Amino acid sequence: MASNIAEGTSRKSKKDQANFSVIAYSSTIELLNDLIISNDLAFLTNKQYTEGRELIERQTFLIASLRQSQLRKKT
């Protein structure tokens, strides 16, 4: 996720930057899926699962906010 955002910042157009934010968001959703599977397989405690979900929810909110700001900016 961080690498996607870092790569996006090197792009000239805001549209290209926003595209990398979408990729970072998608990667975060993949991570959420891995967390859910890990929980279903009982690899995590309830506390670990809850904390992981909270972190992922915060991350997706921040990435979505970044994308919105990128699309509002003029190139």
Phi and psi restraints in degrees (range 20) as a CNS / XPLOR table:
assign (resid 1 and name C) (resid 2 and name N)
       (resid 2 and name CA) (resid 2 and name C) 1.0 -62.5 20.0 2
assign (resid 2 and name N) (resid 2 and name CA)
       (resid 2 and name C) (resid 3 and name N) 1.0 -37.7 20.0 2
assign (resid 2 and name C) (resid 3 and name N)
       (resid 3 and name CA) (resid 3 and name C) 1.0 -66.0 20.0 2
assign (resid 3 and name N) (resid 3 and name CA)
       (resid 3 and name C) (resid 4 and name N) 1.0 -37.8 20.0 2
assign (resid 3 and name C) (resid 4 and name N)
       (resid 4 and name CA) (resid 4 and name C) 1.0 -63.6 20.0 2
assign (resid 4 and name N) (resid 4 and name CA)
       (resid 4 and name C) (resid 5 and name N) 1.0 -44.2 20.0 2
assign (resid 4 and name C) (resid 5 and name N)
       (resid 5 and name CA) (resid 5 and name C) 1.0 -65.7 20.0 2
assign (resid 5 and name N) (resid 5 and name CA)
       (resid 5 and name C) (resid 6 and name N) 1.0 -42.1 20.0 2
assign (resid 5 and name C) (resid 6 and name N)
       (resid 6 and name CA) (resid 6 and name C) 1.0 -61.9 20.0 2
assign (resid 6 and name N) (resid 6 and name CA)
       (resid 6 and name C) (resid 7 and name N) 1.0 -43.5 20.0 2
assign (resid 6 and name C) (resid 7 and name N)
       (resid 7 and name CA) (resid 7 and name C) 1.0 -64.7 20.0 2
assign (resid 7 and name N) (resid 7 and name CA)
       (resid 7 and name C) (resid 8 and name N) 1.0 -38.3 20.0 2
assign (resid 7 and name C) (resid 8 and name N)
       (resid 8 and name CA) (resid 8 and name C) 1.0 -62.8 20.0 2
assign (resid 8 and name N) (resid 8 and name CA)
       (resid 8 and name C) (resid 9 and name N) 1.0 -34.1 20.0 2
assign (resid 8 and name C) (resid 9 and name N)
       (resid 9 and name CA) (resid 9 and name C) 1.0 -67.7 20.0 2
assign (resid 9 and name N) (resid 9 and name CA)
       (resid 9 and name C) (resid 10 and name N) 1.0 -18.6 20.0 2
assign (resid 9 and name C) (resid 10 and name N)
       (resid 10 and name CA) (resid 10 and name C) 1.0 -83.3 20.0 2
assign (resid 10 and name N) (resid 10 and name CA)
       (resid 10 and name C) (resid 11 and name N) 1.0 -8.0 20.0 2
assign (resid 10 and name C) (resid 11 and name N)
       (resid 11 and name CA) (resid 11 and name C) 1.0 -80.9 20.0 2
assign (resid 11 and name N) (resid 11 and name CA)
       (resid 11 and name C) (resid 12 and name N) 1.0 147.6 20.0 2
assign (resid 11 and name C) (resid 12 and name N)
       (resid 12 and name CA) (resid 12 and name C) 1.0 -77.2 20.0 2
assign (resid 12 and name N) (resid 12 and name CA)
       (resid 12 and name C) (resid 13 and name N) 1.0 -46.3 20.0 2
assign (resid 12 and name C) (resid 13 and name N)
       (resid 13 and name CA) (resid 13 and name C) 1.0 -86.5 20.0 2
assign (resid 13 and name N) (resid 13 and name CA)
       (resid 13 and name C) (resid 14 and name N) 1.0 148.3 20.0 2
assign (resid 13 and name C) (resid 14 and name N)
       (resid 14 and name CA) (resid 14 and name C) 1.0 -66.0 20.0 2
assign (resid 14 and name N) (resid 14 and name CA)
       (resid 14 and name C) (resid 15 and name N) 1.0 -32.3 20.0 2
assign (resid 14 and name C) (resid 15 and name N)
       (resid 15 and name CA) (resid 15 and name C) 1.0 -63.4 20.0 2
assign (resid 15 and name N) (resid 15 and name CA)
       (resid 15 and name C) (resid 16 and name N) 1.0 -43.8 20.0 2
assign (resid 15 and name C) (resid 16 and name N)
       (resid 16 and name CA) (resid 16 and name C) 1.0 -64.6 20.0 2
assign (resid 16 and name N) (resid 16 and name CA)
       (resid 16 and name C) (resid 17 and name N) 1.0 -40.8 20.0 2
assign (resid 16 and name C) (resid 17 and name N)
       (resid 17 and name CA) (resid 17 and name C) 1.0 -61.0 20.0 2
assign (resid 17 and name N) (resid 17 and name CA)
       (resid 17 and name C) (resid 18 and name N) 1.0 -44.3 20.0 2
assign (resid 17 and name C) (resid 18 and name N)
       (resid 18 and name CA) (resid 18 and name C) 1.0 -63.2 20.0 2
assign (resid 18 and name N) (resid 18 and name CA)
       (resid 18 and name C) (resid 19 and name N) 1.0 -34.0 20.0 2
assign (resid 18 and name C) (resid 19 and name N)
       (resid 19 and name CA) (resid 19 and name C) 1.0 -61.5 20.0 2
assign (resid 19 and name N) (resid 19 and name CA)
       (resid 19 and name C) (resid 20 and name N) 1.0 -40.5 20.0 2
assign (resid 19 and name C) (resid 20 and name N)
       (resid 20 and name CA) (resid 20 and name C) 1.0 -70.2 20.0 2
assign (resid 20 and name N) (resid 20 and name CA)
       (resid 20 and name C) (resid 21 and name N) 1.0 -27.3 20.0 2
assign (resid 20 and name C) (resid 21 and name N)
       (resid 21 and name CA) (resid 21 and name C) 1.0 -68.0 20.0 2
assign (resid 21 and name N) (resid 21 and name CA)
       (resid 21 and name C) (resid 22 and name N) 1.0 -36.1 20.0 2
assign (resid 21 and name C) (resid 22 and name N)
       (resid 22 and name CA) (resid 22 and name C) 1.0 -63.5 20.0 2
assign (resid 22 and name N) (resid 22 and name CA)
       (resid 22 and name C) (resid 23 and name N) 1.0 -41.5 20.0 2
assign (resid 22 and name C) (resid 23 and name N)
       (resid 23 and name CA) (resid 23 and name C) 1.0 -63.8 20.0 2
assign (resid 23 and name N) (resid 23 and name CA)
       (resid 23 and name C) (resid 24 and name N) 1.0 -42.2 20.0 2
assign (resid 23 and name C) (resid 24 and name N)
       (resid 24 and name CA) (resid 24 and name C) 1.0 -63.0 20.0 2
assign (resid 24 and name N) (resid 24 and name CA)
       (resid 24 and name C) (resid 25 and name N) 1.0 -41.0 20.0 2
assign (resid 24 and name C) (resid 25 and name N)
       (resid 25 and name CA) (resid 25 and name C) 1.0 -61.3 20.0 2
assign (resid 25 and name N) (resid 25 and name CA)
       (resid 25 and name C) (resid 26 and name N) 1.0 -45.0 20.0 2
assign (resid 25 and name C) (resid 26 and name N)
       (resid 26 and name CA) (resid 26 and name C) 1.0 -62.2 20.0 2
assign (resid 26 and name N) (resid 26 and name CA)
       (resid 26 and name C) (resid 27 and name N) 1.0 -39.2 20.0 2
assign (resid 26 and name C) (resid 27 and name N)
       (resid 27 and name CA) (resid 27 and name C) 1.0 -63.9 20.0 2
assign (resid 27 and name N) (resid 27 and name CA)
       (resid 27 and name C) (resid 28 and name N) 1.0 -35.3 20.0 2
assign (resid 27 and name C) (resid 28 and name N)
       (resid 28 and name CA) (resid 28 and name C) 1.0 -66.9 20.0 2
assign (resid 28 and name N) (resid 28 and name CA)
       (resid 28 and name C) (resid 29 and name N) 1.0 -38.7 20.0 2
assign (resid 28 and name C) (resid 29 and name N)
       (resid 29 and name CA) (resid 29 and name C) 1.0 -66.0 20.0 2
assign (resid 29 and name N) (resid 29 and name CA)
       (resid 29 and name C) (resid 30 and name N) 1.0 -37.2 20.0 2
assign (resid 29 and name C) (resid 30 and name N)
       (resid 30 and name CA) (resid 30 and name C) 1.0 -61.5 20.0 2
assign (resid 30 and name N) (resid 30 and name CA)
       (resid 30 and name C) (resid 31 and name N) 1.0 -41.0 20.0 2
assign (resid 30 and name C) (resid 31 and name N)
       (resid 31 and name CA) (resid 31 and name C) 1.0 -61.9 20.0 2
assign (resid 31 and name N) (resid 31 and name CA)
       (resid 31 and name C) (resid 32 and name N) 1.0 -40.4 20.0 2
assign (resid 31 and name C) (resid 32 and name N)
       (resid 32 and name CA) (resid 32 and name C) 1.0 -59.8 20.0 2
assign (resid 32 and name N) (resid 32 and name CA)
       (resid 32 and name C) (resid 33 and name N) 1.0 -42.4 20.0 2
assign (resid 32 and name C) (resid 33 and name N)
       (resid 33 and name CA) (resid 33 and name C) 1.0 -60.6 20.0 2
assign (resid 33 and name N) (resid 33 and name CA)
       (resid 33 and name C) (resid 34 and name N) 1.0 -42.8 20.0 2
assign (resid 33 and name C) (resid 34 and name N)
       (resid 34 and name CA) (resid 34 and name C) 1.0 -62.3 20.0 2
assign (resid 34 and name N) (resid 34 and name CA)
       (resid 34 and name C) (resid 35 and name N) 1.0 -39.0 20.0 2
assign (resid 34 and name C) (resid 35 and name N)
       (resid 35 and name CA) (resid 35 and name C) 1.0 -63.5 20.0 2
assign (resid 35 and name N) (resid 35 and name CA)
       (resid 35 and name C) (resid 36 and name N) 1.0 -43.9 20.0 2
assign (resid 35 and name C) (resid 36 and name N)
       (resid 36 and name CA) (resid 36 and name C) 1.0 -62.7 20.0 2
assign (resid 36 and name N) (resid 36 and name CA)
       (resid 36 and name C) (resid 37 and name N) 1.0 -44.5 20.0 2
assign (resid 36 and name C) (resid 37 and name N)
       (resid 37 and name CA) (resid 37 and name C) 1.0 -63.0 20.0 2
assign (resid 37 and name N) (resid 37 and name CA)
       (resid 37 and name C) (resid 38 and name N) 1.0 -43.9 20.0 2
assign (resid 37 and name C) (resid 38 and name N)
       (resid 38 and name CA) (resid 38 and name C) 1.0 -59.9 20.0 2
assign (resid 38 and name N) (resid 38 and name CA)
       (resid 38 and name C) (resid 39 and name N) 1.0 -39.0 20.0 2
assign (resid 38 and name C) (resid 39 and name N)
       (resid 39 and name CA) (resid 39 and name C) 1.0 -67.9 20.0 2
assign (resid 39 and name N) (resid 39 and name CA)
       (resid 39 and name C) (resid 40 and name N) 1.0 -43.8 20.0 2
assign (resid 39 and name C) (resid 40 and name N)
       (resid 40 and name CA) (resid 40 and name C) 1.0 -60.6 20.0 2
assign (resid 40 and name N) (resid 40 and name CA)
       (resid 40 and name C) (resid 41 and name N) 1.0 -32.2 20.0 2
assign (resid 40 and name C) (resid 41 and name N)
       (resid 41 and name CA) (resid 41 and name C) 1.0 -87.6 20.0 2
assign (resid 41 and name N) (resid 41 and name CA)
       (resid 41 and name C) (resid 42 and name N) 1.0 5.3 20.0 2
assign (resid 41 and name C) (resid 42 and name N)
       (resid 42 and name CA) (resid 42 and name C) 1.0 64.9 20.0 2
assign (resid 42 and name N) (resid 42 and name CA)
       (resid 42 and name C) (resid 43 and name N) 1.0 32.0 20.0 2
assign (resid 42 and name C) (resid 43 and name N)
       (resid 43 and name CA) (resid 43 and name C) 1.0 -84.0 20.0 2
assign (resid 43 and name N) (resid 43 and name CA)
       (resid 43 and name C) (resid 44 and name N) 1.0 -12.7 20.0 2
assign (resid 43 and name C) (resid 44 and name N)
       (resid 44 and name CA) (resid 44 and name C) 1.0 -122.1 20.0 2
assign (resid 44 and name N) (resid 44 and name CA)
       (resid 44 and name C) (resid 45 and name N) 1.0 152.7 20.0 2
assign (resid 44 and name C) (resid 45 and name N)
       (resid 45 and name CA) (resid 45 and name C) 1.0 -80.3 20.0 2
assign (resid 45 and name N) (resid 45 and name CA)
       (resid 45 and name C) (resid 46 and name N) 1.0 164.9 20.0 2
assign (resid 45 and name C) (resid 46 and name N)
       (resid 46 and name CA) (resid 46 and name C) 1.0 -60.4 20.0 2
assign (resid 46 and name N) (resid 46 and name CA)
       (resid 46 and name C) (resid 47 and name N) 1.0 -37.2 20.0 2
assign (resid 46 and name C) (resid 47 and name N)
       (resid 47 and name CA) (resid 47 and name C) 1.0 -64.3 20.0 2
assign (resid 47 and name N) (resid 47 and name CA)
       (resid 47 and name C) (resid 48 and name N) 1.0 -44.4 20.0 2
assign (resid 47 and name C) (resid 48 and name N)
       (resid 48 and name CA) (resid 48 and name C) 1.0 -62.2 20.0 2
assign (resid 48 and name N) (resid 48 and name CA)
       (resid 48 and name C) (resid 49 and name N) 1.0 -42.3 20.0 2
assign (resid 48 and name C) (resid 49 and name N)
       (resid 49 and name CA) (resid 49 and name C) 1.0 -63.2 20.0 2
assign (resid 49 and name N) (resid 49 and name CA)
       (resid 49 and name C) (resid 50 and name N) 1.0 -47.3 20.0 2
assign (resid 49 and name C) (resid 50 and name N)
       (resid 50 and name CA) (resid 50 and name C) 1.0 -62.5 20.0 2
assign (resid 50 and name N) (resid 50 and name CA)
       (resid 50 and name C) (resid 51 and name N) 1.0 -45.5 20.0 2
assign (resid 50 and name C) (resid 51 and name N)
       (resid 51 and name CA) (resid 51 and name C) 1.0 -62.9 20.0 2
assign (resid 51 and name N) (resid 51 and name CA)
       (resid 51 and name C) (resid 52 and name N) 1.0 -41.6 20.0 2
assign (resid 51 and name C) (resid 52 and name N)
       (resid 52 and name CA) (resid 52 and name C) 1.0 -62.1 20.0 2
assign (resid 52 and name N) (resid 52 and name CA)
       (resid 52 and name C) (resid 53 and name N) 1.0 -43.6 20.0 2
assign (resid 52 and name C) (resid 53 and name N)
       (resid 53 and name CA) (resid 53 and name C) 1.0 -63.0 20.0 2
assign (resid 53 and name N) (resid 53 and name CA)
       (resid 53 and name C) (resid 54 and name N) 1.0 -42.0 20.0 2
assign (resid 53 and name C) (resid 54 and name N)
       (resid 54 and name CA) (resid 54 and name C) 1.0 -62.3 20.0 2
assign (resid 54 and name N) (resid 54 and name CA)
       (resid 54 and name C) (resid 55 and name N) 1.0 -41.9 20.0 2
assign (resid 54 and name C) (resid 55 and name N)
       (resid 55 and name CA) (resid 55 and name C) 1.0 -64.8 20.0 2
assign (resid 55 and name N) (resid 55 and name CA)
       (resid 55 and name C) (resid 56 and name N) 1.0 -42.0 20.0 2
assign (resid 55 and name C) (resid 56 and name N)
       (resid 56 and name CA) (resid 56 and name C) 1.0 -67.5 20.0 2
assign (resid 56 and name N) (resid 56 and name CA)
       (resid 56 and name C) (resid 57 and name N) 1.0 -40.6 20.0 2
assign (resid 56 and name C) (resid 57 and name N)
       (resid 57 and name CA) (resid 57 and name C) 1.0 -60.6 20.0 2
assign (resid 57 and name N) (resid 57 and name CA)
       (resid 57 and name C) (resid 58 and name N) 1.0 -42.0 20.0 2
assign (resid 57 and name C) (resid 58 and name N)
       (resid 58 and name CA) (resid 58 and name C) 1.0 -64.4 20.0 2
assign (resid 58 and name N) (resid 58 and name CA)
       (resid 58 and name C) (resid 59 and name N) 1.0 -42.9 20.0 2
assign (resid 58 and name C) (resid 59 and name N)
       (resid 59 and name CA) (resid 59 and name C) 1.0 -63.0 20.0 2
assign (resid 59 and name N) (resid 59 and name CA)
       (resid 59 and name C) (resid 60 and name N) 1.0 -44.0 20.0 2
assign (resid 59 and name C) (resid 60 and name N)
       (resid 60 and name CA) (resid 60 and name C) 1.0 -65.7 20.0 2
assign (resid 60 and name N) (resid 60 and name CA)
       (resid 60 and name C) (resid 61 and name N) 1.0 -36.3 20.0 2
assign (resid 60 and name C) (resid 61 and name N)
       (resid 61 and name CA) (resid 61 and name C) 1.0 -62.2 20.0 2
assign (resid 61 and name N) (resid 61 and name CA)
       (resid 61 and name C) (resid 62 and name N) 1.0 -45.7 20.0 2
assign (resid 61 and name C) (resid 62 and name N)
       (resid 62 and name CA) (resid 62 and name C) 1.0 -65.2 20.0 2
assign (resid 62 and name N) (resid 62 and name CA)
       (resid 62 and name C) (resid 63 and name N) 1.0 -41.7 20.0 2
assign (resid 62 and name C) (resid 63 and name N)
       (resid 63 and name CA) (resid 63 and name C) 1.0 -66.0 20.0 2
assign (resid 63 and name N) (resid 63 and name CA)
       (resid 63 and name C) (resid 64 and name N) 1.0 -42.1 20.0 2
assign (resid 63 and name C) (resid 64 and name N)
       (resid 64 and name CA) (resid 64 and name C) 1.0 -62.6 20.0 2
assign (resid 64 and name N) (resid 64 and name CA)
       (resid 64 and name C) (resid 65 and name N) 1.0 -39.6 20.0 2
assign (resid 64 and name C) (resid 65 and name N)
       (resid 65 and name CA) (resid 65 and name C) 1.0 -65.4 20.0 2
assign (resid 65 and name N) (resid 65 and name CA)
       (resid 65 and name C) (resid 66 and name N) 1.0 -40.4 20.0 2
assign (resid 65 and name C) (resid 66 and name N)
       (resid 66 and name CA) (resid 66 and name C) 1.0 -60.6 20.0 2
assign (resid 66 and name N) (resid 66 and name CA)
       (resid 66 and name C) (resid 67 and name N) 1.0 -45.7 20.0 2
assign (resid 66 and name C) (resid 67 and name N)
       (resid 67 and name CA) (resid 67 and name C) 1.0 -61.4 20.0 2
assign (resid 67 and name N) (resid 67 and name CA)
       (resid 67 and name C) (resid 68 and name N) 1.0 -44.1 20.0 2
assign (resid 67 and name C) (resid 68 and name N)
       (resid 68 and name CA) (resid 68 and name C) 1.0 -60.0 20.0 2
assign (resid 68 and name N) (resid 68 and name CA)
       (resid 68 and name C) (resid 69 and name N) 1.0 -42.0 20.0 2
assign (resid 68 and name C) (resid 69 and name N)
       (resid 69 and name CA) (resid 69 and name C) 1.0 -67.6 20.0 2
assign (resid 69 and name N) (resid 69 and name CA)
       (resid 69 and name C) (resid 70 and name N) 1.0 -34.8 20.0 2
assign (resid 69 and name C) (resid 70 and name N)
       (resid 70 and name CA) (resid 70 and name C) 1.0 -65.7 20.0 2
assign (resid 70 and name N) (resid 70 and name CA)
       (resid 70 and name C) (resid 71 and name N) 1.0 -38.1 20.0 2
assign (resid 70 and name C) (resid 71 and name N)
       (resid 71 and name CA) (resid 71 and name C) 1.0 -75.8 20.0 2
assign (resid 71 and name N) (resid 71 and name CA)
       (resid 71 and name C) (resid 72 and name N) 1.0 -23.1 20.0 2
assign (resid 71 and name C) (resid 72 and name N)
       (resid 72 and name CA) (resid 72 and name C) 1.0 -79.1 20.0 2
assign (resid 72 and name N) (resid 72 and name CA)
       (resid 72 and name C) (resid 73 and name N) 1.0 -27.9 20.0 2
assign (resid 72 and name C) (resid 73 and name N)
       (resid 73 and name CA) (resid 73 and name C) 1.0 -70.9 20.0 2
assign (resid 73 and name N) (resid 73 and name CA)
       (resid 73 and name C) (resid 74 and name N) 1.0 146.3 20.0 2
assign (resid 73 and name C) (resid 74 and name N)
       (resid 74 and name CA) (resid 74 and name C) 1.0 -85.0 20.0 2
assign (resid 74 and name N) (resid 74 and name CA)
       (resid 74 and name C) (resid 75 and name N) 1.0 144.0 20.0 2
